[in-house]
């Protein structure tokens, strides 16, 4: 229920408090053109018999009962039930309060409240019953108790409560000249009463001095909260079974004590914090004798103006209000608080100012959460403890300590006075210490700036070789300086301009020793070892386990998935097993009669299986499990095999380096290539058309063979054993991986294609993606990386692991990468997306910068070669020059002094321009590179972007968030406006896989850190472009296998 009353009742109460001659003007002002409202209020005034009567005086409030006014009949006109009405002691908008005498079962004086004659509408009755129920719910020494309830003979409800013989709290305090401390003691009791009401689910909503009466119990003043006539229930509490309806744009309460949300008249519900606001107004009045807003101004203001004042204007602090009072009034207020005027201002300034203004916050979320919290802060103030209304600093805490420990400090002062010499020495030492501290702070500031510069400089040397470490360093620097825009922008642009391999899923459980991806790229088969037990798991790309097959204790040597992922074949030393996955059903379970098994492959059509053992190459029928044919090793043991369905061939290599080419259907020998390598052959692979075979040997070469003749067509040399060799999906190229730490691309004729793909240690594999647009390498240095075969350039930053990477397999068309880490689990990674150059139609700035001839001469002295370009910032404060000496320089326009270090490049700088906001500058060079720099620190904010085509002019988009080149291309960059994103350091560390702690030690981070951060980011609303980018960054892998 809403529980708000009609505006005519608020206007009626205000009119009754005005002299009769002023009421008409007041009604003109507040009712305006609302004739219906004016007519209704005048009717109510007439019903009170007050429209032309003089203003009520306090004496009028206590008068004998007029039986007719009660609407009672017969001899009971002065009695309601067992209560004899003695005199009227109060009157409100809809109710009258009488002093009555209860005659049975006990004789005592009580207060009886009954609805006024003619006011018993459904709305008023419902509100009357709500007040009665609200009081009945509460049992607190500072709240008037309800003793009885009922209805008159005419059906008008009444209730009886304890008789409070008291006066308004503000009047009591002033009449008794209570000190500020004693006033605060009374106020704390009021807070406790309001807190009790709140705990019972009741909001008073009309807390003001006239509703808080102070009575004496054994000479002790006790405040009593009365009049819950417009109380509101919370927490589902029902105050009445009748409907209390509130029309649109109605509000409640006394204007001087009304909270902004009550005056708002919006859909915002009123809660307990409205009472906190009213308590703040009451405290303001207890301290200053005035309400925060002038009462006369509020009464005389029109309704809309009254609402605006309450919602928008900030009242002066209590101490400010006291200082602004006229001298006579200020003296009177101070005398009523038993202090002089300056002392009163001093007492109020500080804690009490903060407490009151916290209560009066327009934003209710910034007020005290509870009345108890307000009371506790008042008590802290009285005990000279720090209050929570303001964040305490050291000086503030010391002052509070000093007030609490006056005796201790006095004793210390006496001792210090006796030890004058010690005091002098201590003072001198203190001065020196302060100077030392100031110098230390200065040095710390310089050190911090130097560390920042050093961090920015160090990452520029690290990014080309160890981007992960560079990210971790920048993240640590940003944690140390959270508001440093330069570090934040450098970090954001470093993240967005590179492609990183980040976790897509949690690492697969168990130690993964083998992994295979189905030909359609949709399923993953894993062979794992946990303790002494082996197991097989088949998962989809989301990590969901499709099938889990225990394999016993024998280690799994090889496994394979059919192209559509419906069949799984696995082999141990002595047994082959083939099973369907939907549902799981065994197709083949075959032991070996020719020595230990080595490898197997499910052939297309899924009806045949090719298996290699030490002594034979065997073809099985999966329909009935029969052995179709077999080729036995002439001598030695077989180690490697490969098959080509288009070429109709199978190849097997033995331990002596001989290769045997056999017909795939009959396994009859077609060609024998003796001594194909001088040592063990590590890998075999057919070209897609079957016309060529590539072999990788421990003799530091790979070789390409013509399958039609068995003749060698090309030798691919390395500086160490070659562990892997395979053809691209179109068969035009091949890639090899060697112990010399390189992977190399070759054409079919054996010519090197570009530079090698370099690792720090031996490589284990180098695999093409399904479309051939990417190559993944896995090395003993614990690194997996993605490369472009088109130009041998990296297409991802290195993914670093604590142990060697055994294998790296593309999943799908290159969007994800499955890596196997030695003695650890497999990890599915995805590549983050880099922004791409896009066509742009923007025109360069047409207004040439204005530089005088004298200025040009001075600027030219800052370069060792001629200036090629200059620009002036739009605010005229800075100049930038570009030169043939491979530098650009920033200058102060005021004195033409250089700012910071030169902006160094590796080629002639042909253009330099300021951003529209004058925070950044962009440069371009003759070797097609563009870069963005910070104006004030001259630090780089981005990498050097390669445009790929000559650039003669470069400029910023109007929002400074994109760079545009004369070639007609644009590239987005990150700019930070306002606060740096709080998630940025954590994101950089999660991508880097490590963080630097406070001691400067690098700590590794697990994949779970990134995945948790991704989950948190994706749950955040996309309120700004940076958050939107971050959500895309952590969730989107590259959709294409290749990259331009």
N, C-alpha and C positions, 0 to 999 in steps of 0.2 A: 504494500500500500504506500501511497505517496505521503499522505499526512500533512500536506501544505494547505494554508488557509487562504481565503480570498483577499484580493487587494483592498476591497472596501473595508475589511476589518482593520487592516493596517492603517488606512487613511482615517477611519473612525477614531482609533486610539490616538493618533497624532492630533486630530482636530479637538478632541476632548481636553488635551493638554494645553490648548491655545486659548487666549482670551476670546470672548464671543465676537468682539469687533474685528478680530483678525481671521476668523474662520472662512468667511466668504472669499476673501482674497486667496487664502490657502487652497480652497477647493477649486478656484479658477485656475490656479497654477498646476495642481497635480492631476486634475481631471481633464483639463484641456477641452477638446471638442467632443469628448465622450459623454454625451448627454445622459445615457443610460446609467453610467457609473455615478455621475453627479446626482441624479435623481435618487439612486439607491442609497448613497451616503447621507443625503439630506433626510431621507426617510428614516434611516437609523438614528440620526441625531434627534429627530422629532420623537421617535419612540423612546428615547432616553429623556425626553423633556428638556433637552439641553440646547436647542438650536439658538435661543435668544437668552439663555440663562447665563449668569456670570460664571467665570471659571471656578472649578471646584477648589476648595481649600482643604488642607489636611483635616480641619475640623469637620468638614462635610463628610469625610470618609467614614466617620464613626457616628452613626445616627440611629435612633430607634427604628425598629422594624415597621414598615408599612405593610400590613397584611395584604392589602389589595395588590401590592406589587408582587407578592408571591403567588397570587392567583389561588389562594387557599379559601376554603369555605367553612362556615359554621363557627363553632367554638374553638376549633383547632387552628384558628388563623395565625396564632403565634407558636405553633408547634408542628414539628415534622417527626412522626413516630415518637420515640422516647426522648426526643431532643427539643428543648425549649429554646426558641430563638431569642437572644438577648439584644444584639445590636449588629448592624452591618459594619464589617471591618475591611471590606475590599470589593472591588468590582473590575471585571475585565471585559473583553469584547463580547463574550457570550455567557459569562457566569458571574454569580454574586456569591461572596463569601461572608458568612455570618459567624459571630461568636455565639455558641449555643451551650446549653447546660444539659448534660446527659443525666437522667434521673435513675435509670436502671440499666443493667444490674448494679452498676457502680455510679456514684455521683462525681462528676468531673466536668471541667470546662473543655470544650472541643471547638474545632473550626469545621463548619459545614458549608460545602459548596454546592450550589444548585443552579440549574440553567435559568437564565432570565426569562421572564414572561415574554412571549412572542418570539423568542429566539430558538424554539425547540424544533428546528428543521432537521431533516434526516442527517444533513452534513454536520450540524452542530452537535446533535446527539451522539453521532459516531465519534466525533472528536472528544466530546466530554467523556464517553466511556473509555476511549483510548488513554486519556489522562488518568482516569481512575485506575485502569489496569496497570499503567506504567508505574504509578506510585505503589500499587499493591505488590508489584514484583520485587521491590527494593526494600532492603533492611540495612540501613546505615545510620550511624548517629548524627550525620550531617545532612540527612534527607528527611523531610517531614513524613511521618508514618501514616498510612491509611488504617483507620480503626473500624470503619463500617461503611456500607453502601446500601442503596435502595432507591425507591421512587416515591414521590408525593402521591396524594390521593388522586391528583389530576394526571398522574403518569409521567411527571417530569423527573428525570433521574437526579440523584444527589449522592455525594459521598462525604464521609466524615473522616477528618484527619486530626492529628495532634495539633493543639493550639500553640503556635509559635508567637510568644510575646517578645517581639524584637523589632529592630529597625534595619533599614538598608545597610549593607556592609560598609559602603562609602561614608554614609552619615555617621555610623558608629565610630569609624576610625577617625573622622574629623572631629566629632564632638568630644572624643576622649583623647585627642592629640596623640594617637598611637605612633610610635616610631616606625621607620621603614621596616626594621626587622620584625616587629610584632605584626605589622600589616602582612608581611610575607608569611608568617606563621599561620594567620587566618586563611590566607590564600591557598596555602598547601592543603589545609583541611577541605577547602572547596574543591580543589583538584581531586582529592581522594574521593569525595562524594561523586563527582562527575565520572571518575574512573569506575566506581561501583556501578553507576547507571550503565556505562558502556559495557561492562562485563555482563550485565543482565540483558544486553541487547537493546538498550534504550539510548537514543540521541535526544538531548534536551532541546536544542535548537533555539532557545531564547534565554541564554545565560546573560544576565545583566544584574546590576546592583539591586533593582527592585524585586528580583526573584531570589535574592540571597539575603536572608534576615539574620541578624546576630542577636542571640539571646544569652542570658547569663545562667549558668548552672553552677551553684555554689560559688558565685563570684567570678567564675571563669567564662570568658566569652566563647560561645559555640556558634559557628555559622550553620544555618539550615538552608538547604536548597529547596525551593518551593516552585509551584506553578509549572507542571509538566503538560500544560494545555496544548502545546503544539509538538509534543515529543513524537519521535519517529522510531519505529522498531527496526532492528537489524537482525541478521543471523536467523531469519525465518521465524522470529518471535511474532505471535499474533496478539495485538492489543485489544481488538474488538472484532466481533463477527459481522459488524456493519461496515459498509463500504465508505471509505473516506476518499473522495475523488478530488483530484487537483486538475484544474483546467490548464490549457497551454498558456505559458507566460504568466503564471502566478508565482508569487514568492512570499516568504514568511519572515518573521522575526522583526526586531527593532532595528531600524536602519543603522544606527551608530554601532551596533554590535553584530551586524550581518556580515557573513563571510562572502568573498567574491563569488564562490560557486552558488551561494543562495541568491545573490543578485544577478547571476548570469541568466537564470531562467532558461537553461538549455536542457538537453537530455541527460546531462551529467547528474548522477545520483548524489544525494547528500550523505556524507558519512560522518564518523566521529570527529574527523579533523575540522569540521565546521564548529563544533564546540571548542576545540583547541584555539581556533581563531577568536571566538568570543571571550574565552579565558584570557587571551592576550590583550584584548580591549579592556577587560576588567582590571588586569594587572597594570596596564598603562594608566588607567584612571586612579588606581590606588597609589601609584607612584607620583603622578603629576597633578591630580585633581581635574584632569581634562581627558576627554576621549580623543582617539587619534585624529578623527575628522570632526570639525566644529559642528556641534549639534544644531545650532541655528541654521547653518548653511544647508545641512541635510534636510531639515524640516521644510525650509523654504524652496528647496530645489524641486523641479519637475521630476516625474518618475524616471524618465530616461536619463536625465542628468544625475539623479541620485545613484542609479545603477552604474553609470560611467565612473563616478567618483570612487565608488567602492571597488570596482573592477580594475581601474587603470591607475589611479593616483597613489603614490607611495607616501604614507604619513611620515612626519619627522620623527627621529628617535626621541625617546622620553627625555634624555638629557638635553637635546636640542630644544624641545618644547619648553622645558623649564627655563633654559637660558633666554628664550625669546619672550617670556612673560614680562609684563610691565613690572617695574620695581615693587610697587605696593602689593600687587597680586603675588609676585614671587616670594615676598617676605611672608605673606599670609600662609601660602602653601607650605613654606619651610617651617614656620612656627607650629603648624598643625602636626608636623613630623618631628618636633623637638630638636631641630638643628637650624643653623643659619643657612641662607640661600646658597652660598658657594659650596658649603659642605654637602648640601643635598644634591647639587649637580654632580659633585665628585662621587658621591655614593652610587648614583644611578648610572653614571657613565661607565662603560665597560660591560661587565657581566650582565647587568639587568637590561641594558640596551640590547645586547645580543639575544638574550632570552626572549624579550618582548618582540623584537623584530623577527625572530624565527617563528614565533606564533602567528605573526601577521603576514607571513609570506603569501603572495598571490597564488603561487603554485602550491597546492596543498601537499604535494609529495615532499616539499622541503620543510614542512612544519614538523613538530613533534608527532611521533606516531601515536602516542597515548598521553592521556592526562597524567598518568603516573610518571612518564618520562619527563614531563614538564615539572611536576612536583619534585622529582629527584634532582633536577638541575637547580631549582630554587634552594633545595637543602644543601647541595654542593656549594652554592654561593654563600650560604649562611655559615658553612663550615670552612670557608676560605679554601675550597678545593677547586681545581679546574672544572669549568662547565663544558658541556658537550655542544653548546650552541655555536661554538667557534673552535676551529682547529688551534689548539694551544701551542704557542712557541715557547722556547726555553725561558725567555724573560717573564712571560706570563706565568709559567709554572713556578718560577722562583718567587715571584711576588706572592703567589698563593702560599707557598711554603713559608715565606717570611711571616705572613700574617698568622699562620697556625703555630709557628715556633718562635713567638716573640721573646719568650724568656730565654730560650737557648741563644738566640742571636744577641740578646742584651748581654748575656754572660760572655759571649765571644768578643763582643765589642769592648767590654771592660778589660779583658785580657789583652786585647790588641792595643788598647790605650796604655797599659802598663808596659808593654813591650814595644816601645816606640822605635827602637832601633830595628827590631825585627820587622816592624811594619814598613819602615822605610825601605829596608832591603827587599821585602816581599813586593812592595810597590814597584821598585826598580825592576825586579825580576819579572813582575807581571807585565810591565811596559815592554820589556824585551820579548817576553813570550808573545804578547799581542802582535808586536812587530814581526816576530818570527812566524806567527800563524798567518798574518796577512801576506807576508812574503811567500809562505808555503802555499797559501791559496792561489796567489798569483802564479807561482811556479807550477802548481797543479793544473791551473787553467792553461798555461802555456804547454805543459806536458800533454794535456788532453788534446789540445789542438795539434800538437806535433804528432801524437799517436794517430789521430785521425788522418793527418796528411800522410803519415807513414803507411797507414792501412790502405789508403787510396792508391798510394804509389806501389805498394807491394802487390796489390791485387792486379795491377796492370801487367806486371811481369808474370803473375801466376795464371791468369786467365787462359793464355794459349796452351799451357801444359797441365794445369791442375785447377780446373774451374771449381771443383767441389771445395777445395781448401780456400779458394778466393771467396766463395760464397759464405763459408763459415766465418772468415775473418771480417767480412763486411757486416754480417749479422751480429757479431760480438760488438763491433764498433757502434752499430745502431742501438743495441741494448744499452751501451754506455751513454749514448747521446740520442735519446728517443725522438727528439725534435729536429734532428739534423736532416734537412731536406736533401742536401747533396748526397749523403750516404744512401738515403732512401731511394732517390731516383736512380743512382748508380746500380743499386741492388735490384730494383724492379726491371730496369732495362737489361741487366745481365741475365735475369731469369727469362725474360720474354724473347730475347734475341738469340737464345740458344735452345736446342732441343735436348732435353734431359730424359734419361731412362729412370722412371719412377715406379714404385710398386703399384701394380694393378690390384693385387690380392695379397692376403697374408701368405707367407711361405708355406708350401705344402709340407704336411707333417712327415716325420721320419727322414732318414738319410736316403736321398734319391741317387741311384747309381746309373739309371738309364731313363731316357724319355724319348717318345716318338709322337709326332703330330700326324693326324690322318691327312690323306691327300687333299680333302676338301677344306682342311684347316680348321675344322670345327670341334675336333676332339683331341684330347691329350691322354697318352698312356704313360704311366709312371711305374718304374720298378723301384721299390723302396726296401730298406732293411731297418728293422727295429730290433735291437738286441741280436738274437740268433735267428730271427724269423724274417723271411722274405714275403713280400706281398705285391700285388698288382692293383693299381687303381686307374680307372678311366674317368675323366672329368670333362665337363664342357668348359667353354671359355670364361664362364662366370665362377669357376671353381667348384661347381656342384658335382658331387660324385655320382656318376651314372652306374658304375659297377665296381665292386671291391672283391678281389679274388685272392684268398690265401694261397701261398705257393710253397709252404714248408720251410725247411732249413737250408736247402741247397741254393747257392747264389745263382741269380739269373744272369745269363751271359748275353742275351740279345732278346729283343721283342720287336713286334711290328703290328701296325694297324692296317686294315684294309682301307682302300681309298675313301670309302664312305663311312668309315669308323664303326662298322657293325661287327667286324671280326677282330679278335686279338690273338696273336701267336706269341708264345714265349718259349725260351729254351734254357735249360740248365745244362750241366756237364753231360748228363746221361739221359735226358728226357725232353721231348717236344710236346707241347700242348697247344691246341687251337680250340677257341671257344667262341660261340656267338654271344652277343651282349644283350640282346633284347628278344627273348629272355636269355639268361646265362645257360648255355648248353654246350657240352663237349663234342667237338667234331673230330679231334685227333688227339691221341695220347700214345706217343711212340717212343720207345727206348732206342738207344743207339747200339748197333753191332759193329760200328767202324770207328771206335774211339770217341773221345769227347766231342760234343757238339760245339760249334763256334758261332755260326750266324744262321739267320733264316729270313725269308722274304715271302709275303703273300703275293702271288702273281695276279695281275688284273683278271677279272672274271670271277675271282674269289673261289675258284674250284681247285686250284693247285697251290702247293707250297714247295719252295725251293729251300733246302737246308744244307749247311756245310758242316761236316765233322772233320776230325783230324784225318780220317782215311777215305772220305768219299764226299762227292757232291750228289745229293739224292733229291728226286722229284716225287712228291706225294700227291695222291688224289684226296681232296678234302671231302668228297661226297661219301666215300666208303672207307677212307683211311688206308687204302692200298699204296704200296710202293710202286710207282709207275716205271721208274728207271733209275739207274745209278751209274756215276762215273767215279771209279776208284783212283785214288792217288797213285801214280806210277811209282813214286819214291818220295820219301820225306812226309811231312804233315802239311795239310792245307791250313792257311791262316786267314785269308781274306776271300770274299766273293762279291760279285755284282751280277746284275741281270738286266737285259734290255728286251722288252717285249716287242717294240717296233723292229729291232734288228734280229729278233729271234735267237739271241745268243745269251750264254751264261759264261762268266769268267771266274776262274779260281786261281789263287796264287799260293805257292807252297813256301816253306821256310828257306828254301835255297834261292829264292828270287825268280822262279820260273812261273810264267803265266800260261794257263790252259784255257783256250777258247773252245766252247762246246755248243752244239745245237741245243736250243732251249727245250725242244720237245723230246728229243731222244737222248740228249746228253752225250752224243757221239762227238769225239774230238774233231774239231775243225782246224785249229792251228795251235801249235806249241811254240811259245816264245821263251827259249832257254836263257837263263841269266839276264832276264829283263832288267834286273837291278843287282848291284853288287852288295847284297844284304837283304834284310827283311823288307817286304812290301807292307806299308802301313795302311793303305787305302786304295780301293778301286772304284771307278765310276764310269758308266757309259754316257756318251752324248745322247740327247733325247731321240735322235734318229737312229742310233745304234751304229753309226759308221765309224765312230772313234771311241777309244778307250783311254782313260787317263789313269796313271798309277803314281802313287806317292811312295818314295823309298827312303830308307834310313841312310842311303848313300848320298844324301844332300841334293838329290834331283827328283823332279817329277818328269814323267815322259808321256807323250801322246802317241797312240798306236792306231794304225789303220786296221780295222777289224776284218776287212775283206781279204787282206794279204798277210796280216800279222806283222807288218813292217812298221818300224818306228818312224814317225813323221816330225817329231819335235822333242827337244830336251829343254826342261825348264829348271835352271840351276838356282840353288840357294846356298847360303853359307853355313847351313846346318841341316840335320835330318828333316825331311819333309813328312809331316804327320797327317796331312789332309790335302786332298785335291778333288775338285768337282767341277762339272760343266755348268754354265748358266742355263736357265730353262729353255733358251732358244738355241743353245749349242754353239753360239758364235764366240764365246769367251770361256775362260776357265779361271779359277782362283785356287791358289795354293797357300798352305799355312805351314810355317817352318819353326824349328827350334831356334833359328837365328832372330826370332822376335818380330818377323814380318809376315804379312800376307801380301801376295802379289797377284795382280790381274794380268792375264795373258790373252793374246788372240789365238786362234786355232793353229796358226803357223808358228807359235812359240815366241812371238815378239812381246816384250813387256809393254803394258799399257799404263803409262804414268808412273808416279812414285809409289813405293811400297806403303802399305798400311802398317804403321809401326806400333809395337808394344815394347814394354821394358824387359819382358822375359819371353820365354818360349810360348808359341801359339799352339793350341790344341786343335781347333777347328776354324774354318772360315766357310760360311754357308750363304748361298743366295736366297733371297726371298722368292716366293712363288712366281712373281712376275719379273724377277731378275733386276728390279730397280734398286735393290739394296743388298749389302753384304754385311753379315754379322760375324764378328771375330770374338774368340774366347781364349784367354791366355793364362799362363801360370802366374802372371803378375796380379791375378785376382780381378782382372778388368774384362768387361764385356762392352763392345762398342759397335755402333752401326755406321756404315760408310756408303758413299755413293759410287757405284762402278763407273758412272759417267766421267767423273773427274778425280776419283780417288780421295775426295775430301770427306771429312767426318760429317755424318748426318745426325750425330748425337754426341753429347759429352760422355766421357768414360763413366761407366757404372762400376764403382769400386766395391769389392767384397774382401772379407778378411782372409779367405783361402782361395786357391786356384779355381778358375772357372773351367770346368771340364768340357762343357758344350754350350752352345747358344743357338736356339732354333726359332725361326720365325713362326708365328701363329697367325693364320689368316694371310692377308696380303702385306704384312709388315707393320700392322698397327700395334702388335704386341710381340714381345720377345721372351721366350722361355729359357732361363739360364739354369745350369746345373753346377752347384758349387761343391767342390770336393769335401766329402765327409759331412755334408750338410744337406738341407732340403733344397728342392727346386723353387725358383721364384719367377712369377710371371710379371713382366715389366711392360710399361707402355711408354711411348714417346710423347713428350709434350710438344705442342704445336708452336712454331715460330711465325711471327707476322710476315707477310709477303709484300713485295712491292706491288703497288696497284697503279693503274693509269690515273693521272691527275689532270684537271683542266685549269687549275689555279694559275693566275698570272703573277709574275714577280713584282715587287714594289716598284712603282714608276717614278717616285720622287727621289731625285739624287740627293745624297747627303751633302749638307753645306759645311765645307771645310775651307778655311782661309789658306792663302798661300803660305803665310808664316807658320800656321799649324802644320801644314804638309811637310815643311822643311824640318820642323822639330820631330815629327813622327818618323820621318825617314831615317833619322839618326839612330833609332832603336832597332834597325835592321842592317844586316851586312850586305844585302842585295836589294834591288828595287822593290818598292811596294806594288803589288798587283791589284789590290782592292782595299777599300776602307768603308766603314759604315758608322753612323752615329745613332745612339739609342734614342728612342722617341722622346724621352724626358730630357735629352741633351746632356746627361751626366757622364756618359761613357763613349769611348771611341774604340773601334777594333780595326786593326790593319792586318792584311795578308801579304806575304812576301815570297819572292823567289828563293829566299834562304831557308825554305821548308818550315817556316814558323808563322804563326799569327800572334799578335800581341794585343792585350787589352790595356786601355789608358783611361786615366781620369781626365775628363774634358776641362776641369777647372784649372789644373796646373800641368796637364800633359805629362804626368808621371806614370810610369808603367804599373800595372796591377798584377802582382804575383809573378809566377814564372811564365816564360813563353809557352805557347801552345805548340808542341813539337809534332812534326809529321815526317813521313819518309819520302816526300816528294814536294815539288813546288805547290804552294797554296795559292789557288786561283780565285777563291771567293771566301768572304766571311760576312755574316749578317746577324743582327740581333733578333731575338724573338719579340713579338708584340708586347709582351709584359716586361721586357728588358732584364729578365732573370737568366737568360741563356743566350749562347751564341753558337752558330753552326758554321763549319768550315768545309771546304771541298778541295781536293788535290788533283794534280794532273794524272795520277794513277787511279782515278775513278773512286776514291774513298771519300766518304762524308762522315762527320762526327760532331756531336753536340757537347758543349762545355758549359760549366757554370761561370757566370760573369764575375762574381765576387771572390771566388776561391781559385778560379782557373782550373778546377779539377774536371776531368772528363766525366760526363753523365751517361754516355753510351759507349758501345764498341765503335770501331771504325767500320762502317757499313760499305760493302763493295757494291757499287751501282751496276757494274758489268759493262757500262758504256761511258764514253767521255762525258764529263760534267763541267760546264763552264759557269753555271750559276746555281745557287741553292738558296732556299728560304723556308721560313716557317709558315704553317697554316695560321689563320687568324686566332685560333685557340691555343697555339703553341704546342699542340699535341700531335702534330704530324710534321714531317720534313718533306719538302718538294724539290725536285731537281729540274734543271733545264731540259732534260731528256723526256720530261712528261710523266715521271713516276713519283709516287708518294709512299711514305712508310710511316706507320704510327709509332710514336714513342710514348713513354710514361712520364707524366708530370705530376708533382705532388703539390696540391694546394690545401692549406690548412694542416691539420694534424696528420702525422705519418700513420699509416695503418698499423694497429697493434699486432696484427697477425703476420706482418712481414718478416721479422727476424725468425720466427718459428718456421715459416714456410721455407725460407732460405736454408735453414739448418736441416729441415726434413728432407729437402731435395739433395743437399750436400751429403746427408747421411752422417753428419758429425756436428759437434758444437764445441766451442771453447768456453770452459768454465771460468769462474772469477780468478782462478790462479793462472789462467793462460794455458791450461792443459787441454789438448783436444780429446774429446770423448766421442766414441762411436754411438750412433743412433740406429735403432731397429726400424724395419719396415712399418711396424705398428704405429710409430710416431707420425709418419706421413699419412697413414690411413685414418688415424684419429683426427688429424688436422683436416683432412679432406672432408670427413663426416661433419665436423664443426662448421667448416666454411660453407658447405652445401646447405646447411640449415639456416645460415644467415640470410636476411633479406638483402636483395641487390639494390641498396640505397645509392650507390655511387659506381662509377665506371671501374674503379680499382677493384672493388669487391666482386663485380661481375666478371672482370678479367681473371681474378684469382680462382673463382669457381670453375670457369672454363679451363684454366690452366691445370688444376688438379684432377679434372675428370675427363679431359678429351685427349686421346692419343691421336697420332697421325692416321688419317683415313686412307692415305695412299702409300703404296710401296715405294715409289720413287719420289724424287724431289728435283725441282729445277734449280 
